[in-house]
Amino acid sequence: MSGWTVIWAGVAVGGASFGSWGLVRKGENQVLIRTSVILTMICCYLMWSIIYLAQLHPLIKPKRGDLRPE
């Protein structure tokens, strides 16, 4: 796995956001629905990408606790 996964997922979310822009029905709440859907997708993507990258490249190396001190 690499950081490219995050970029490809971002492209997919961008495409889905752009697609949802045109698929929302016209009405008095059209702008609210568009904004809510796109904002939800962006927030979910950011949460996923931050967690994914934090696990991919941890800042602190884990230490084994089952080793005997010698």
C-alpha positions, 0 to 999 in steps of 0.5 A: 500500500502506498500514498497513491491510494489516498490520491485515487480515493480523492479523485473518486470522491471528487467525481462522486461530489461532482456527480451528486451536484448534477443528480440532486433534484431541483426544488427549494432545498436544492442548495442545502442538499448539494452542500450537505452531500458534498460536505459529508463526502469531503469530511468522510474522505478527510477522516479516512485519509488521515487515519489511513496515512497515520497507520501507514507512516506512524510517528512513533515506532511501537516497542515490543513489551514481551522481551526480557531485559538482558 
